[in-house]
Structures are given as C-alpha cells and as structure tokens.
Amino acid sequence: MGLLAAAACLCAACPGDSGATTDTAAGTDPTTDSGPTTGAPTGVATDDPAPTSSTTSEPPDTTDGPTTDPTDGPVTTTTATDETETGDTTTGGQTVNVVVHLIPQEGVGGEQRINFAVPLAPGVLADDTQVQVHHAGTELATALRGLARHPDGSWRSVQIQLDLAIEGETDLDVALNAAPAAGSINPVPVADTLVDTGPNVWALLPAEWLTSSKFAGPLGTTAAAEGTPGQAWADKCDYDEWNVEAFLGANDSADVWLYDRGTTHWRGHARRGDLSTLRSAYLETTIYRDGLSGQGPDTAIGVPGKTGDAKYYYTQNMALHYLMTGDDRFRESAEDVAEAYADLWDPVYEGGASFWTERHAGFGLLAYVWAMNVSDDQAQQFRDLADDAVTAYLDVQASYPPGYDDPDARCFAHTDVAADEEFGFWGCSPWLSAILADGLEQYATESPGAQADAARASIVKLGRVIARDGLDPDGKPFYWMGVGDGNGAVDDYDEHWGESAYVIAMAYYHDGAADPELRQTAEDLAAGFGDLGEVPHMRSFNWQCRSAVATPWFLAQ
C-alpha cells in the first residue's frame, strides 16, 4: 500500500465531518493536546510544557479603492462592486532561465505526461504564453498556465505540462519570457499525472530559485547561512528525521498535526531544494487536504478530534502546493478553510478573560492572506477579512495592558486567562508571537502603502519589546513575558530560542537595519538556538522549523 493510500485509510477514521465539537466562545478548544512531551500540565493552551513562573500605530485603512485581484485570468483591478478593467503591468520582460531536475518515481518510465510549476518573483513574467522548455537541446511542446498574480499583476507561478519519454533522472531547461516555437498540447488534470506516492515524476528546482521567488515568504538557502548564526536552523531542523514516514507513524494523535506541517516542509524545501523535503511537503499537504469535508464555512478538517478547533485550520500549505503544482483542488480547499476559519475566530480582543492568543491571530491572518493570494474568485472577500483582522490586532497592540504607555515597544498583550494560562499577570507569548509576525509580514508584502507600513511598524514594536522585556538575565527567552513590569515566566525547556530571534531580526530589518542592539540580540538568540536548542519531538520540530527559518534572511539583508 502506498503512502497516500495508507494516509487515506487513516483519514477515513478521522472525525472531520461532524462539526459537533464543543468549542469555546472563540471557536477553539484551548485544552492541552497530548503529545510525546511528558509531565505537561492540563489546561495549557500553548500545547507545551508549562514553564516555571518568576519574576501605537494607526490601524490600516480598509481597502476601499482598487486592489489587485490575484486570479488566474487577465490582469484586472477589482473594486467592491466587482467591476473590472484591464490593468497595465510592467515587468521588463528579460529572458530568465532555470534548470528543472526530473526524478521519475520507482517503476515509472516511457512516455509520460509531466506536470510541475515554477514559482516566480514579482515582475519576472507578465505573459504566461512566453515560456520555452528544452530537453537535451530540443524544444518541447507544452501546456502553459499562469497561477495567481502578485500585487503588481505579474504571475506568481507558471504551470507547465509536457510529454517526455523518460527512463531515469534528467534535466529540463526552462526559459521565461521566450516565445515558444514547438507548439502546444492540451492540458490534463493534475490528478492524471499522479501515482500512489505523489507525482509520476518529481520536478526539483534549485533552492536559489525557490528562495529568490519568495513563493513561501522571505527565505535564504541553507547554503547561504553556513558559517553564520543562521546555520542553527540547518543544524536543528532535521527534515529527514521528522519526514512524512515519521508523521504517518504518529498522525492518529492530533498534536503532531500542529503548526502546519505542510508549510514547514514547503519552506524547508525552498531552503534546500531537495527531494526529501519536496516529497514530505507534497504528500503531507495532500494528506491534510484529503481529510477535509464540506465546503466554505462548513468545511471540517480531518485532524483527529479537532473539528472546530481553529488552531488546526491551515491554508498556507495548500496555497503553496497550488503554486508548486497548479492543482486547482488545493486552491479551492485553501479558500474553503479560510472561510471556515473566519467562522471560528473573532480577531477582536475585548480585554480580561475574553479568549485571545497570538497563535490563533497569526494563523487566522495567514489563512486569509494565503487564500487571497491564490484565489480565482474570492480575493476581495479574503482581503476584507485580512484587513479587519489586522485592524483588530493593531488595536490590541495599541491598547493593552491598561496603563502601559510606551508607543515604541509593544506586544499583543492580553491576560494569561485569555490564553487559558495561570501566570498571574498580563503579558504575551514571545514564541507564539512569531506566528502573528509571520502573518503581518506576508500581509504587508501583499498590501498597499499605508496598510503595509502599519503592519511593518507593528513588527518593529513587537521585536523591540521582546528584546527589552522578553529575556531572562542569562539571555534566554521567556515563555510568557510581562510588559514593562519586570514579570516573566522562564522556560524549563530549550525549544523557543528561534522564535524570539526571528521576531527581533524582523524588527531589525523593518526598522531600516540601523539598530545594532536589535541585531546583536537576534544573533545572540540564534546562537543560543544553535548551542542549546532542542528539537525532541515532532510537534517541537513543527513550530521551531516553520516561521523562524526565515531569521537568516532578515539578518543577511
């Protein structure tokens, strides 16, 4: 039985079709998920061992003018009335070349329909008909299609299909902005190019290409980080140990699904460009999608026992899968899950015990932004949800804790009770804040000037307060930090160095890379991750290797 078939059998037993789970007012189940870490107390919303206690910018304007609608159709601008007009896209149009390495699955040979997609940086390709593909010096007939659009109207990715007699590993030469002369073929559904263990032929792009495209966010290659503090993520993130086989051996427990494993591996693949990460990303995202049922707001997930628990609802994995394959099923599922998230999560924090965490806030924003990025017909809906969420988050950042008046160093403070914790003081989670910072970064990338500026200013304030208030006297990041009051809860484990390094490195970068203290703090935390960091189980791998792997990129700019 192949991996996908085995996963389908497991998902057939998943309770992802009832929607009858009892939820909190925020549509979440804040109880602890069981996992391989021993000694974890009950009632901890963060799914991690509890540590030992110790010691404003304006909200973005709502999009009320034309905004880019990243669809698979012609370049358009979309207004609230859905009227469209042809837009003008300027890219330069220089020919750009990339080598794609093909690896057929075991037992696959002879004439094959091969399907893959090439992610693109903004401005690289305006016309999706202008792509040549050569094999061994001979141009091949192709089926071509642009996939979603950047805010400037250029394509985010281009899907390519071709027919090739293949008997082993080989290379294709792809030239973008080059008029094809070998003719075209009719496309087939991506499903027709799959075997039981994924695509009939794997297509590998260089890590340098994938990271430069920023298809999975700002990332640098593992090779580029060698000899720098950023090498810690290459040393600690063992994608081969925590791969799809390891996941299949444990995925009857909900905790190993946390933090969006598909995205963790897609981002790992962008940094490494190898088959191991591609295979895990491809198969695990497929497993996640195969567990979905229902549509739109009624979409249920297949994570065991977690239907209705927002922290298990992910769209980024499926959006990235779509950009790497052109498989429309994943685009549609990303839209469905984003709609479901909007029904489960209220981004507004009303103070006191009202449920609110940085993790839910971050995954909500990521859900809306990534669904918006790839949507063919609902981009404005998800833009509105993202705008509303960011407005609510910036209000939290500007308003709490009561009486705190530093305008330049602020986190997203809330009570410990709001996160189902028992620390006894207002504060925020430095490590969960990494997920929200990740969402704000992507939102800023996809947004017009004022909105982008507000989101980036928010990241700078967050990084500044974590650098000032979020470390113990030895420089270790707090698990839960007070704000301006000297309070903090130390972490009994060494599994959260990287997230604080990431947020502070982002703040350094978005503040103009001019604050040496921010940079030094980020580098010290990265060194702490390298020297002391532990990744003892799958859930720990998921969170430590998901967002913070971008830290080396921010420090290298």
ZAMARGU-4260 file (C-alpha; in steps of 0.2 Angstrom, whole numbers, plus 5000, padded with zeros to 4 digits):
<rodrens>
0) 5000/5000/5000 | 5007/5017/4995 | 5009/5032/5007 | 4994/5041/5001 | 4983/5026/5001
5) 4989/5022/5019 | 4985/5040/5024 | 4968/5039/5016 | 4964/5024/5027 | 4970/5034/5042
10) 4959/5049/5037 | 4944/5038/5034 | 4944/5036/5053 | 4946/5054/5057 | 4931/5063/5064
15) 4932/5078/5052 | 4915/5078/5046 | 4904/5080/5061 | 4907/5098/5066 | 4899/5094/5083
20) 4914/5098/5094 | 4910/5108/5109 | 4920/5124/5107 | 4924/5140/5117 | 4916/5156/5113
25) 4931/5159/5101 | 4928/5143/5092 | 4943/5134/5099 | 4947/5120/5111 | 4961/5128/5122
30) 4964/5112/5131 | 4981/5104/5131 | 4985/5092/5116 | 4993/5075/5122 | 5010/5073/5114
35) 5027/5065/5117 | 5032/5078/5130 | 5030/5071/5147 | 5024/5080/5163 | 5014/5093/5154
40) 5000/5100/5165 | 4982/5101/5159 | 4974/5117/5153 | 4989/5124/5144 | 4983/5132/5128
45) 5000/5133/5121 | 5002/5114/5119 | 5019/5114/5128 | 5026/5110/5145 | 5022/5125/5157
50) 5037/5135/5162 | 5041/5140/5180 | 5035/5157/5185 | 5047/5171/5190 | 5050/5186/5190
55) 5004/5263/5093 | 5002/5264/5076 | 4986/5269/5067 | 4976/5254/5061 | 4977/5251/5042
60) 4964/5259/5031 | 4951/5247/5024 | 4954/5244/5006 | 4941/5255/4998 | 4949/5258/4981
65) 4955/5246/4968 | 4966/5232/4973 | 4975/5219/4963 | 4964/5203/4962 | 4976/5188/4961
70) 4966/5177/4949 | 4971/5165/4935 | 4963/5177/4922 | 4968/5193/4914 | 4977/5206/4924
75) 4962/5216/4932 | 4959/5228/4946 | 4944/5224/4957 | 4933/5236/4967 | 4920/5232/4980
80) 4907/5232/4966 | 4916/5219/4956 | 4918/5230/4941 | 4934/5226/4931 | 4945/5235/4919
85) 4961/5230/4910 | 4977/5235/4921 | 4994/5239/4915 | 5008/5228/4920 | 5026/5232/4918
90) 5039/5219/4921 | 5054/5222/4909 | 5052/5205/4900 | 5070/5199/4901 | 5073/5181/4897
95) 5077/5171/4913 | 5082/5153/4913 | 5081/5139/4926 | 5086/5121/4926 | 5072/5109/4932
100) 5079/5092/4938 | 5067/5077/4934 | 5067/5061/4945 | 5054/5048/4940 | 5045/5038/4953
105) 5051/5020/4955 | 5043/5009/4941 | 5039/5025/4931 | 5046/5025/4913 | 5042/5028/4895
110) 5031/5041/4888 | 5024/5052/4902 | 5014/5067/4904 | 5024/5078/4917 | 5017/5092/4927
115) 5025/5105/4938 | 5025/5123/4941 | 5039/5136/4943 | 5036/5149/4956 | 5041/5167/4951
120) 5047/5183/4960 | 5036/5198/4957 | 5039/5206/4940 | 5048/5191/4932 | 5034/5185/4920
125) 5019/5195/4913 | 5014/5184/4899 | 5011/5166/4903 | 5012/5161/4885 | 5030/5166/4884
130) 5039/5150/4891 | 5051/5138/4882 | 5056/5121/4888 | 5070/5111/4881 | 5076/5094/4884
135) 5093/5089/4878 | 5093/5104/4866 | 5076/5100/4859 | 5062/5112/4862 | 5046/5103/4868
140) 5028/5106/4865 | 5020/5112/4881 | 5003/5117/4890 | 5006/5133/4900 | 4996/5142/4913
145) 4999/5157/4925 | 4995/5153/4943 | 4988/5168/4953 | 4996/5186/4952 | 5007/5196/4963
150) 5001/5214/4968 | 5010/5221/4953 | 5000/5210/4941 | 5014/5198/4936 | 5012/5179/4938
155) 5016/5171/4955 | 5020/5154/4946 | 5018/5146/4929 | 5011/5128/4927 | 5020/5118/4914
160) 5015/5101/4906 | 5024/5092/4893 | 5026/5074/4886 | 5043/5066/4888 | 5050/5048/4886
165) 5059/5046/4902 | 5070/5032/4909 | 5079/5040/4923 | 5084/5057/4930 | 5086/5071/4918
170) 5085/5090/4916 | 5074/5102/4908 | 5079/5120/4903 | 5065/5132/4906 | 5067/5149/4898
175) 5054/5163/4904 | 5050/5177/4893 | 5055/5167/4877 | 5042/5164/4863 | 5039/5145/4861
180) 5041/5138/4844 | 5037/5119/4847 | 5018/5121/4848 | 5006/5117/4862 | 4997/5102/4869
185) 4981/5100/4878 | 4982/5101/4897 | 4976/5087/4908 | 4970/5087/4926 | 4985/5086/4938
190) 4977/5071/4946 | 4980/5062/4929 | 4999/5064/4932 | 5000/5056/4949 | 5004/5039/4955
195) 5000/5032/4973 | 5015/5040/4980 | 5014/5058/4973 | 5018/5064/4955 | 5024/5051/4942
200) 5039/5062/4940 | 5046/5074/4953 | 5052/5091/4947 | 5066/5099/4958 | 5070/5117/4956
205) 5086/5125/4963 | 5085/5132/4981 | 5092/5148/4975 | 5077/5150/4963 | 5064/5145/4976
210) 5071/5157/4989 | 5073/5171/4976 | 5055/5169/4971 | 5049/5171/4989 | 5035/5160/4984
215) 5035/5154/5003 | 5040/5170/5010 | 5057/5178/5013 | 5069/5164/5015 | 5088/5161/5012
220) 5096/5144/5007 | 5104/5133/5020 | 5120/5135/5010 | 5120/5154/5011 | 5118/5153/5030
225) 5133/5142/5033 | 5146/5150/5045 | 5133/5162/5051 | 5122/5162/5067 | 5108/5157/5054
230) 5116/5140/5052 | 5107/5135/5068 | 5091/5131/5058 | 5100/5120/5046 | 5108/5110/5061
235) 5092/5109/5071 | 5079/5107/5058 | 5081/5088/5053 | 5068/5087/5039 | 5073/5069/5036
240) 5071/5063/5054 | 5053/5071/5055 | 5048/5067/5037 | 5031/5060/5031 | 5035/5042/5036
245) 5038/5049/5054 | 5021/5058/5053 | 5012/5043/5046 | 5018/5033/5061 | 5010/5046/5073
250) 4996/5055/5065 | 4982/5047/5074 | 4987/5059/5088 | 4981/5077/5085 | 4997/5086/5092
255) 5008/5080/5078 | 4997/5090/5065 | 5000/5106/5074 | 5009/5122/5066 | 5005/5117/5048
260) 5017/5103/5044 | 5014/5105/5025 | 5021/5123/5026 | 5035/5118/5037 | 5041/5106/5024
265) 5037/5118/5009 | 5048/5131/5017 | 5061/5118/5021 | 5061/5113/5003 | 5063/5132/4997
270) 5079/5132/5008 | 5086/5115/5002 | 5078/5111/4985 | 5080/5093/4988 | 5069/5078/4985
275) 5066/5073/5003 | 5058/5090/5008 | 5048/5091/4992 | 5041/5073/4995 | 5036/5077/5013
280) 5029/5093/5008 | 5019/5086/4994 | 5012/5071/5002 | 5008/5079/5019 | 4999/5093/5011
285) 4989/5080/5001 | 4985/5071/5017 | 4979/5087/5025 | 4968/5091/5010 | 4961/5073/5009
290) 4955/5074/5027 | 4944/5089/5023 | 4925/5088/5021 | 4911/5100/5017 | 4914/5117/5009
295) 4916/5136/5013 | 4911/5140/5031 | 4905/5122/5034 | 4922/5115/5030 | 4928/5102/5043
300) 4946/5096/5045 | 4952/5078/5047 | 4963/5081/5061 | 4958/5068/5074 | 4946/5075/5087
305) 4949/5093/5082 | 4935/5098/5070 | 4930/5116/5076 | 4947/5119/5084 | 4954/5134/5074
310) 4972/5131/5078 | 4972/5116/5066 | 4964/5125/5051 | 4978/5130/5038 | 4978/5137/5021
315) 4996/5141/5018 | 5001/5123/5015 | 4988/5121/5001 | 4991/5138/4993 | 5010/5134/4992
320) 5006/5117/4985 | 4995/5125/4972 | 5009/5137/4967 | 5021/5122/4965 | 5009/5111/4955
325) 4994/5120/4948 | 4982/5108/4956 | 4966/5118/4957 | 4959/5107/4970 | 4972/5114/4983
330) 4967/5132/4978 | 4949/5128/4981 | 4952/5120/4998 | 4963/5134/5003 | 4948/5145/5000
335) 4936/5134/5010 | 4947/5133/5025 | 4950/5151/5026 | 4931/5154/5026 | 4929/5141/5040
340) 4942/5150/5050 | 4933/5166/5048 | 4918/5157/5057 | 4929/5150/5071 | 4939/5165/5076
345) 4935/5183/5081 | 4950/5194/5079 | 4944/5207/5092 | 4950/5206/5110 | 4938/5213/5122
350) 4950/5213/5137 | 4950/5202/5153 | 4947/5184/5151 | 4940/5185/5133 | 4949/5171/5123
355) 4963/5178/5113 | 4980/5171/5108 | 4994/5176/5096 | 4994/5159/5088 | 4975/5160/5083
360) 4978/5178/5077 | 4993/5173/5067 | 4985/5158/5059 | 4969/5167/5055 | 4979/5181/5046
365) 4989/5168/5037 | 4973/5159/5032 | 4966/5175/5024 | 4981/5181/5016 | 4986/5165/5008
370) 4969/5161/5002 | 4968/5179/4995 | 4985/5176/4986 | 4979/5161/4976 | 4960/5164/4975
375) 4952/5164/4957 | 4936/5172/4963 | 4936/5177/4981 | 4951/5188/4983 | 4942/5203/4989
380) 4932/5193/5002 | 4949/5187/5010 | 4957/5204/5008 | 4942/5211/5018 | 4945/5198/5031
385) 4963/5201/5032 | 4961/5220/5033 | 4948/5218/5048 | 4960/5206/5057 | 4975/5217/5056
390) 4965/5232/5061 | 4959/5222/5077 | 4977/5216/5080 | 4984/5233/5080 | 4971/5239/5092
395) 4976/5226/5104 | 4994/5231/5102 | 4990/5249/5105 | 4978/5247/5119 | 4985/5234/5132
400) 4990/5231/5145 | 4980/5245/5153 | 4991/5260/5159 | 5006/5255/5148 | 5010/5270/5138
405) 5027/5266/5128 | 5022/5269/5110 | 5038/5261/5103 | 5039/5244/5111 | 5023/5234/5112
410) 5017/5217/5110 | 4999/5210/5108 | 4996/5209/5127 | 4982/5200/5135 | 4978/5192/5151
415) 4985/5175/5155 | 4967/5169/5157 | 4963/5174/5140 | 4975/5161/5134 | 4969/5148/5147
420) 4986/5150/5157 | 4989/5154/5175 | 5004/5165/5176 | 4995/5178/5186 | 4999/5194/5176
425) 4996/5202/5159 | 5008/5199/5145 | 5011/5190/5129 | 5020/5175/5122 | 5036/5179/5113
430) 5036/5162/5104 | 5018/5162/5098 | 5020/5180/5093 | 5032/5173/5079 | 5016/5166/5070
435) 5007/5183/5071 | 5023/5192/5065 | 5024/5179/5050 | 5006/5184/5046 | 5009/5203/5047
440) 5025/5201/5036 | 5015/5192/5022 | 5001/5204/5024 | 5012/5219/5022 | 5020/5211/5006
445) 5003/5209/4998 | 4996/5226/5004 | 4996/5244/4998 | 5007/5258/5006 | 4998/5263/5021
450) 4992/5246/5026 | 5010/5239/5023 | 5018/5252/5033 | 5006/5249/5048 | 5010/5231/5048
455) 5028/5233/5047 | 5028/5246/5061 | 5019/5233/5071 | 5033/5221/5069 | 5046/5233/5074
460) 5037/5237/5090 | 5034/5219/5094 | 5053/5215/5091 | 5058/5230/5102 | 5048/5224/5117
465) 5053/5206/5116 | 5072/5212/5115 | 5069/5223/5130 | 5057/5213/5141 | 5057/5195/5134
470) 5073/5188/5140 | 5079/5182/5157 | 5096/5188/5165 | 5105/5175/5155 | 5098/5180/5139
475) 5086/5165/5137 | 5069/5170/5130 | 5054/5170/5142 | 5040/5158/5138 | 5027/5171/5144
480) 5033/5189/5147 | 5026/5204/5156 | 5026/5221/5148 | 5036/5235/5157 | 5034/5227/5174
485) 5048/5215/5176 | 5037/5200/5176 | 5042/5184/5166 | 5040/5166/5166 | 5055/5156/5162
490) 5055/5141/5150 | 5061/5125/5158 | 5065/5119/5140 | 5076/5125/5126 | 5063/5124/5112
495) 5059/5143/5110 | 5076/5152/5106 | 5072/5153/5087 | 5055/5162/5088 | 5061/5176/5098
500) 5077/5178/5087 | 5065/5178/5071 | 5054/5192/5078 | 5069/5203/5083 | 5078/5200/5067
505) 5062/5205/5058 | 5061/5221/5068 | 5079/5225/5065 | 5076/5223/5046 | 5060/5233/5045
510) 5067/5247/5056 | 5080/5250/5042 | 5094/5238/5048 | 5101/5253/5058 | 5099/5247/5077
515) 5115/5237/5081 | 5107/5232/5098 | 5092/5223/5090 | 5104/5214/5078 | 5115/5208/5092
520) 5101/5202/5102 | 5094/5192/5087 | 5111/5185/5083 | 5113/5180/5102 | 5097/5171/5102
525) 5101/5162/5086 | 5117/5157/5094 | 5108/5151/5109 | 5097/5141/5097 | 5112/5133/5089
530) 5121/5129/5105 | 5107/5125/5117 | 5091/5122/5106 | 5082/5105/5107 | 5070/5098/5095
535) 5065/5082/5105 | 5048/5078/5096 | 5038/5081/5080 | 5027/5095/5087 | 5043/5104/5093
540) 5050/5102/5075 | 5034/5109/5068 | 5034/5125/5077 | 5053/5128/5078 | 5056/5125/5059
545) 5040/5134/5052 | 5042/5153/5054 | 5059/5156/5062 | 5068/5148/5047 | 5067/5165/5039
550) 5078/5173/5053 | 5094/5170/5042 | 5087/5180/5028 | 5082/5195/5039 | 5099/5196/5046
555) 5108/5194/5029 | 5100/5209/5021
</rodrens>
